[in-house]
Amino acid sequence: AAETLYRCSSNDKWLRSLDLSNTVFTNLFLTELGDAMRHNSYLQEMYLDNCGVTDEGVRIVTQGLARNACNHFKLLSLEENRITCRGAMHVARLLNTSDTRWTRTYNGCKAVQSGPGRGLKHISLKRNSIRD
């Protein structure tokens, strides 16, 4: 975990994709990861699938991404976590506060891209407890 945080915070140009799936994290680790993301201009994809991420964890991660001024981040996958409507709202705020062009998918079917931005293009929240 320490090496991952170091590579993110040191802006390692070879770190383009980070797959931390199937690893359970504390909110402290997610806070440090969010802080590391603030200054990273190379990382484009992050997979946090089946990590036990809660609504609070989503808030922490999306705050770090929202503070990233480079807008090179393209994909955020949060599948199979413990995210509810509250966590989905944190993701919506990320989209609202950043200059993004993103693609919504549902069961692999892509929707038309929208927005003027060059940032986040794909978000996956599949298999979470998000309800109307």
PLY file of the C-alpha trace (Angstrom):
ply
format ascii 1.0
element vertex 132
property float x
property float y
property float z
element edge 131
property int vertex1
property int vertex2
end_header
0.00 0.00 0.00
2.81 2.40 0.85
4.45 1.85 -2.54
1.15 2.50 -4.34
0.66 5.77 -2.45
4.24 6.78 -3.14
3.90 6.13 -6.88
0.66 8.15 -7.02
1.94 11.08 -4.99
5.32 11.20 -6.77
3.49 11.48 -10.11
5.12 8.35 -11.56
4.78 8.76 -15.34
4.64 4.98 -15.85
1.61 4.59 -13.59
-1.33 4.98 -16.00
-3.74 2.41 -14.56
-4.21 1.32 -10.97
-6.20 -1.84 -10.19
-6.71 -2.27 -6.45
-9.73 -4.54 -6.82
-10.51 -7.22 -4.23
-8.57 -5.41 -1.51
-10.34 -4.00 1.55
-9.23 -0.47 2.47
-9.64 1.76 5.49
-10.88 5.31 5.10
-7.39 6.43 6.17
-5.86 4.70 3.13
-8.55 6.17 0.85
-7.83 9.64 2.30
-4.14 9.25 1.51
-4.99 7.94 -1.96
-7.31 10.90 -2.59
-4.56 13.30 -1.47
-2.07 11.56 -3.76
-4.49 11.92 -6.69
-4.61 15.69 -6.30
-1.21 16.15 -7.94
-1.04 13.15 -10.23
-1.12 14.01 -13.92
-0.41 10.56 -15.40
-2.84 8.13 -13.77
-5.86 7.70 -16.07
-7.74 4.68 -14.70
-8.53 3.43 -11.22
-10.34 0.20 -10.37
-11.63 -0.16 -6.82
-13.98 -3.09 -7.49
-15.05 -5.30 -4.58
-13.05 -3.32 -2.04
-15.79 -2.75 0.53
-15.86 0.96 -0.32
-18.66 2.78 1.52
-20.35 6.10 0.81
-17.74 7.84 2.96
-14.96 6.16 0.97
-16.52 7.37 -2.28
-16.68 10.91 -0.86
-13.00 10.79 0.05
-11.85 9.46 -3.33
-14.03 11.79 -5.40
-12.84 14.83 -3.43
-9.27 13.93 -4.34
-10.19 13.51 -7.99
-12.17 16.77 -8.05
-9.09 18.66 -6.83
-6.94 17.26 -9.63
-6.46 20.18 -12.00
-4.95 18.15 -14.86
-8.15 16.39 -15.93
-6.32 13.40 -17.44
-8.32 10.90 -15.40
-10.58 8.82 -17.69
-12.05 5.87 -15.77
-13.29 5.19 -12.26
-14.67 1.73 -11.48
-16.39 1.15 -8.14
-18.24 -2.08 -8.88
-19.44 -4.49 -6.16
-18.96 -2.22 -3.16
-21.25 -0.95 -0.39
-22.28 2.22 -2.16
-25.80 3.60 -1.79
-27.59 6.63 -3.24
-25.54 8.84 -0.95
-22.29 7.61 -2.50
-23.73 7.98 -6.00
-24.42 11.63 -5.14
-20.71 12.12 -4.37
-19.91 10.76 -7.84
-22.52 13.10 -9.35
-20.89 16.05 -7.58
-17.54 15.03 -9.06
-19.09 15.16 -12.52
-20.75 18.48 -11.76
-17.60 20.15 -10.41
-15.14 18.97 -13.04
-14.93 19.65 -16.73
-15.87 16.16 -17.85
-17.05 14.28 -20.87
-18.20 10.88 -19.72
-19.91 7.83 -21.08
-22.60 6.10 -19.09
-22.93 2.36 -19.43
-25.49 -0.08 -18.24
-24.80 -3.78 -18.76
-22.19 -2.90 -21.37
-24.43 -0.65 -23.51
-22.82 2.73 -24.07
-24.75 5.98 -24.08
-23.81 9.01 -26.15
-20.96 11.10 -24.76
-21.95 14.52 -23.54
-20.32 17.65 -22.23
-17.46 19.81 -23.40
-14.74 18.40 -21.15
-11.79 16.17 -21.77
-11.74 14.43 -18.41
-13.63 11.51 -16.90
-15.27 9.32 -19.55
-16.35 6.14 -17.79
-17.77 5.47 -14.35
-19.00 2.08 -13.22
-21.12 1.59 -10.11
-22.49 -1.84 -11.05
-23.67 -4.22 -8.33
-24.00 -1.64 -5.56
-27.09 -0.87 -3.47
-28.16 2.23 -5.37
-31.93 2.64 -5.45
-34.39 5.35 -6.53
0 1
1 2
2 3
3 4
4 5
5 6
6 7
7 8
8 9
9 10
10 11
11 12
12 13
13 14
14 15
15 16
16 17
17 18
18 19
19 20
20 21
21 22
22 23
23 24
24 25
25 26
26 27
27 28
28 29
29 30
30 31
31 32
32 33
33 34
34 35
35 36
36 37
37 38
38 39
39 40
40 41
41 42
42 43
43 44
44 45
45 46
46 47
47 48
48 49
49 50
50 51
51 52
52 53
53 54
54 55
55 56
56 57
57 58
58 59
59 60
60 61
61 62
62 63
63 64
64 65
65 66
66 67
67 68
68 69
69 70
70 71
71 72
72 73
73 74
74 75
75 76
76 77
77 78
78 79
79 80
80 81
81 82
82 83
83 84
84 85
85 86
86 87
87 88
88 89
89 90
90 91
91 92
92 93
93 94
94 95
95 96
96 97
97 98
98 99
99 100
100 101
101 102
102 103
103 104
104 105
105 106
106 107
107 108
108 109
109 110
110 111
111 112
112 113
113 114
114 115
115 116
116 117
117 118
118 119
119 120
120 121
121 122
122 123
123 124
124 125
125 126
126 127
127 128
128 129
129 130
130 131
